[in-house]
Amino acid sequence: MTDRAVVVVRPGALTTVQDRGRPGYAHLGVPRSGALDPPAAALANRLVGNPEECAVLETTVTGCAVRPRHGVLAAVTGAPCRVTVDGRPGGWGSARWVPAGAVLDLGPATAGVRSYLALGGGVAVDPVLGSRSTDLLSGLGRPPLGAGDVLPLGPGRPPVARVDTAPQPGPPGAHRDLVLGVRFGPRADWFTAAALHVLTTCAYRVSPASNRVGLRTEGPALQRAVGGELPSEGLVLGAVQVPPDGRPVVFLADHPTTGGYPVVAVVREADLPAVAQAAPGTPVRFVVAPAARRRGHG
């Protein structure tokens, strides 16, 4: 077996392989999947000299630890965390060389939720439908990591320019709301005018039940104007679906491709990376996107 590989020492609460996902298969019932915070994943790849499409490891809250069989350049971005190499500070937001046999450890997130680990050459697990991403909803791709798993790496690349640290946005939290711009529809008419006002003026919070499928919220329920349920119809990334309890759910990378609960609005895709870093309890505000206001929805 090639020595261009890393061994998982500590998998953490949930660590998966992610790249830019597998768009274009919704008609087959396959979600896009991919990194929930694409800018953070892309930055990690750039720091080690990888093309942005290379696969990285996405950790959740508690980090992970790996041991390379061959020296490798590594970078950690996304949720800030303590990074060590054999117990010595390894740096976050910059590239560091990890010798063969050393343990690279990503500690628990000190803010945010998801950290991204890029390794020189990229994580080279077998692709499925053109992507190496783990899809938790459909089960496509490699399962979440377990202790002792061996992950192959792609070919090494020439050395890259050293960056001491790369600026990254801070995650939303107790002192910074998660603000999501929305455009109403396609089923906004299934809700009362009062409900639309509630959605865009009242405070919500991130529910602990949130995951890669969707951001669940806690807050006021949205009142329906139309009873009954829809036949299943297509869902898009960022769709704000309202289940029977009336609390909005924002669909993320592993979302189902169809659903029967009405979608009251859709979140701007540019606002979704911040959702990946919103910890339970983070305040959430839905605001009407400027384009929607121009069309007379706000």
N, C-alpha and C positions, 0 to 999 in steps of 0.2 A: 504494500500500500504506500502511496506517495506520502512524503513527510510534509508536503504543503497542506497542512490540515491543522485544525484546533480541536482539542478535547474539552468537552463541557465539564467543568469541575462543580459548578453550582448553577443550576438553571434559573433560580429565582422563582417568583410567583407565576410569571408567564413571560417566556421569552420565545419569540418566533422569528423566522427568516422572512424578510420583506424586501421587495424592490418596488418598482413603479406600478406593479399590479398587472392585471390581465383585462384591460378594457376591450369592449367589442364583442363580449359573449353574453350580454344580458338576454338576448333572444333565446339562448340555450339554458337560461336560469342560473348563469354563473356570475356572481358579483365581481366587481373590479378588484377588490382586496388591495394589497399594497400598503406601504407605510402610512400610518395615520397622520404623521407630521412630515410631509414630503420635503419641505425646505430643510429641516434638520437632517434628514437622511441624505439629501443631496450634498449638504455641507460636509458631513462626515466623509463621504466619498471623495469630495474635492480635496480635503485635507490630506488624504493618503495617496492622492494621485489616481484614483479610480474614475472611470466614466460614471456619470450619475446613475446609469441604469444598473450598476452592480448591486447585488443583494447585500444587505446589512442585517444585523441583529437588532430587533426592537424589544427592549425590556419593559417591564411594567412594575413600577413602584419600588420593588426590592432589588433591582439590578440583576447581575449574573457574574460568573467568573469562568474564564476559559484558560487553557494552557496550550500555546502553539507548539507544534512539533518542530517547527522551523522558524527562525527569527522573522518577525513580520512588523510592518508599520501599522499602527492602530490609532484611531481617533474616536472620541466620544463626544456626542452633541445631544441636543434635545434637553430633557430635564436635567438640571445640574445635579451632580452626584460626586462623591469622593471616588477618585480613580487611583488605584495603586498597582504597582508591578512588584511582585514578591514583597508586599508590605510597604514599599517606598512610594511616595507620591508620584503618580503617573500623569497628572494633568487632565483637565477637562477642557474641551473646546480647542484642542491642538493635537498635532500628530506626535506620537511617541513610539520609539523602537522597543519592541518586546522580544527579548532573546528567547531562543528555543528552550522550552522547559520551564520558563517563568510563568507565574500565575498572574494574569491580568484580571483584576477584580473591579467591578462597577458596584459601588455601594448603593444603599437606598437613595431614592430621589430626595433632595432637600427642598425642592419646589417642583411643581408639575408632576407628571405621571410617567412619561415614556422617554427613555434615553435610547440613543442609537449608537451602535458600535460598528464602525467600518474597519475592515482588515484589508491590507494590500492584496490586490487580486480579486477581492470580493468573495463572498460565500458562494461556493459553486455546487450546491445541491442540484439534483436533477430538476429541470424546469417542467412544468405542467401547463399546457396551453400557452407556451411562450413566456411563462413567469415562474420564478422560484418562490413566490409569496405563499405563506401559509394562510389559508382561508378557513377561519374557525366555523363559519356557518355551513359551508358546503363540504368541508373536509378535504379540499384539494390542497396539494403541496405537502411539504414535510410537516409532521405533527409538531406541536410545541416541544421545546427542547427538554431533555431529561439528563440527569447526571450520567456521565460516561459516553454520551453521544459524541461521534466523531464527524466534524464538518469539513469537507474538502474546500480548499481555497483555489482560486484561479491563479494563472501565471503571475509571477512577481513583475513589478514595473520599475522603471528607472526612479532614482531618488527625486523627490519633489522639493520645492522651495520651503524652507522652514517658516512656520507661522507661530509666534509665541502664543497668541490666543485670537480666536475669531469672534467678533461681536455677534450676539444672538439675542432675539427678543426674550424678555422675561415671561414666564408663564402667568396666566391669570391666576388670581387667588383672592385671599381675604381683602387685599387692598387694591385689587384691579379686577373689575367685572369682566366677564366674558361677554362681549358685545357681538351679536350675530345679526347682520343685515339680511332681511328677508324680502321676498316678493310673494305676494298673495297668489294662491291658486295651486293646483287646478280645481280644488274643491272648497274654496273659501265660501262659496254660496251655501254650503251645508252648515254654516255656523252663523249665529246671530251677529248683528252689528256690534253688540256689546262684547261678544267673545273676541272679535277681532281687535277691539279696543283694549281688552284685557291682555291679549297676547303681546301687544306692542307698548304697553304702559306699565304692566305689573311686574313685580320681581319674582324670578324663579331661582332655583338652586340646582346644582348638579346632584343627581341621585347616586348613591353608592351602587345601584344596580346597573350603571352604565358600563359598556364594554366596547369592543371593536365593531359590534353590529350597530349600536346606536347610543347616543347620549340621552339618557332618561332624565326627566326633570321633576322637581318637587315644587308645587305652587298651586295657584288657583286653576280649577278645572275650566275648560272651554265648553260653553253651552252650545248644543247642536240646534240648528233650525230645521233640519231634516232628519227624520227617524230612519230606522232600518240600516242595512249595510249595502255597500257597493259590491258588484262582482269584482273579482280581483283584477287590478290594472297595474300597469308598469310603474316602478318606483325609480327615482334617480338619486344620486349622491346628494346629500343635503336636504332631502325631503323631510318636512315636518309633519309627521303622521300623528293623528290623535286617536288613541285607543279608547275603549269604553270608559276608562276612569277619567278621561278628559285632560290628562297631563301630556303635553307635547313630547314627542320623541324625535330627535334629529338623527336621521340615518347616516351612518358612516361607511367606511370602506368595505366591510363584510356584510352590508345590508342585503335583505332579500330583494329579488328583482321584481316581485309582484306583491300586492297586498290588497286587502279589502276594506281597511279602515281609511277614512278620508284624509287626504293630504291638504292641510290648510295653507301651507306656504312652502317655499324652498329657500334654504340658506345659500348665500353667495359662496361659491367654492373657495374664494380667496380667504374667507373667514374660518374655514374648517380646520386648518392646521392648529389653530389655538385650541380647538376642542380637544385635540389629542392630549393637551397638557393641563386640562381642567380637572382638578381633583374634586372628589365629593365635597359638597358644601360650597363650592365656588358660586358666587352670584352670577346669574345669567340674565341678560336683557336682549330681547328681540326688538330690533328697530326696522322700520320700513326703509328699504333701500331707495336711494334717490330716483332710480329709473322707475320704480313702482309709483312714487309720488307723482312723477310727471304724467303717468297714465291715469292719475286721478284716484289712486287707491289710498291716499293718506293725506 
